[in-house]
Amino acid sequence: MLNRDDRPTRPEPATRRRETFTGNRALQLEEPLLFEVGRTDVTGVDIDVPEHAGDRLGRHRRKAPIGLPALSEPEALRHYVRLSQKNYAIDSGLYPLGSCTMKHNPRLNEAAARLPGFADLHPLAPQATVQGALELIHELGRWLIEITGMHSVAMSPKAGAHGELCGMMAIKAAVRARGEDRTIVLVPESAHGTNPATAALLGFTVVAVPAREDGTVAAAEVRRLAGEHEGRIAAIMLTNPNTCGLFEPEVCEIAAAVHAAGGYFYCDGANLNAILGKVKPGALGVDAMHINLHKTFSTPHGGGGPGAGPVVLSEALAPHAPLPAILRGTDGGYRLVEHAEDEAALAPFGRMTAFHGQMGMFVRAYAWMLSHGADGMRQAAEDAVLNANYVRAGVQDLMSVPYPAHPAMHEALFDDGFLDGTGVTTLDFAKAMIDEGFHPMTVYFPLVVHGAMLVEPTESESRASLDVFVATLRDLAMAAKRGQTERFKDAPRFAPRRRLDETRAARQPVLKWSPPEPIEDAAE
Ligand SMILES: *Cc1c(COP(=O)(O)O)cnc(C)c1O
């Protein structure tokens, strides 16, 4: 077993001011890296080295020790438990990250996803043996089509951005099938960064649509751009409700203008939580839209699990959906179509994934739908919108609301106008929220608003929890106005790490651990 009597105590990270002997803060334990806590010259298991195995692997011989640190079982366990305790999660508190829809992940979904009949499936299992799983994917797809009023669905994309890529590839295939060469995609200035990135990745030229004074997109501007680039518009990528949390009032006119120009309407559906059960995007003229199961349909994300971004398609784009497709036969059985030749009606652009998508997320999302029902899902959207407006109304006398003319949808947007002259920035404000025990809201997005703060409480929060959150925002806003800058400039003061140099971390990331320089013994 490990013998670590001769080891130094925990190394102290440079970013931390030592206030206790151990570097721990009460029961918040300081945690070094595995490489710092383990040792490479011992083994964590209690078995003898086999006599003839040496360091041979087949005919290959290792040239140097492998260098992996070894830990005993309790040490390994403690390491990961301590790390997990540093993780702020929707299970630990309100998580107001705007545009991310951090809602509660019901445990019922987890129980369903862990049923051996779902959890233990192999993606290459013969189709006859996994009819139930295929049925679940098909049924979930059918609900998504019904909810959105669209024609068909591609289930395999594994994230929102992946879904955007899928939808835009279908649009590209449809344009090509018409024998046309359209190279321009219109993207509003307020769009999520993934929208222009997706269009650019596919070789389209992105033309920005400016936002109006009130934060929304004008149909007249879209018509003007369509005229200016006649015959060259492939699509518009529009988010609705948009990233300022506003419902686009001219969305139908915008769709008509793009269609009249021969283009398609891609809708970023990441914000579906605001309109679930209230508005059918198909009725607004949408041709393709991704749905983030990990936002609207409660499947865990943000470190909690993989995403899933199915894409619903209009009739015009449906033939170009990627494979695989799940079709229901006349005998009631389900068929996974892997090859286009098997189906005359399909003209897929290719495939997005090796298999069928995120099965575990499909089970969770379907469980959420079934447990809510149509009325429950509509109420979730209503409560999400109510909660966002409750927060906005609770602080709007102290914090500045850039677009007061429209009610908020699922998120409340603020700018940094209320911090003018205080010396406190949006970033300082967000960091001070960490000291108060809240994950900060989304900051500096959308870009159309100066020093933006985007708050999305979701329907998960009770009125009592919102009241504490609102009171905290009010207290911080008043502290900033009173000139208590020390509460902000140094924040976070109580977190395991203080303010990091985020620019340097992004520009010069250190992704590889190297052993520290050996420390000279002072006596020598
Ligand atoms: C979250 C989000 C996306 C991207 O989804 P991912 O699953 O993170 O790739 C795209 N657009 C908007 C508006 C979003 O909020």
The ligand as an SDF file (V2000), in Angstrom:
LIG
                    3D

 15 15  0  0  0  0  0  0  0  0999 V2000
  -27.7560   27.5010  -25.8970 C   0  0  0  0  0  0  0  0  0  0  0  0
  -27.9760   28.2110  -27.1730 C   0  0  0  0  0  0  0  0  0  0  0  0
  -27.4210   27.7210  -28.3780 C   0  0  0  0  0  0  0  0  0  0  0  0
  -26.4380   26.5620  -28.4660 C   0  0  0  0  0  0  0  0  0  0  0  0
  -26.7940   25.3790  -27.8530 O   0  0  0  0  0  0  0  0  0  0  0  0
  -25.6620   24.3540  -27.3940 P   0  0  0  0  0  0  0  0  0  0  0  0
  -26.3910   23.1290  -26.9890 O   0  0  0  0  0  0  0  0  0  0  0  0
  -24.9250   25.0060  -26.2750 O   0  0  0  0  0  0  0  0  0  0  0  0
  -24.7630   24.1010  -28.5710 O   0  0  0  0  0  0  0  0  0  0  0  0
  -27.7350   28.3970  -29.5400 C   0  0  0  0  0  0  0  0  0  0  0  0
  -28.5230   29.4940  -29.5280 N   0  0  0  0  0  0  0  0  0  0  0  0
  -29.0530   29.9890  -28.3880 C   0  0  0  0  0  0  0  0  0  0  0  0
  -29.9340   31.1980  -28.4390 C   0  0  0  0  0  0  0  0  0  0  0  0
  -28.7920   29.3740  -27.1720 C   0  0  0  0  0  0  0  0  0  0  0  0
  -29.2950   29.8760  -26.0380 O   0  0  0  0  0  0  0  0  0  0  0  0
  1  2  1  0
  2  3  1  0
  2 14  2  0
  3  4  1  0
  3 10  2  0
  4  5  1  0
  5  6  1  0
  6  7  2  0
  6  8  1  0
  6  9  1  0
 10 11  1  0
 11 12  2  0
 12 13  1  0
 12 14  1  0
 14 15  1  0
M  END
$$$$
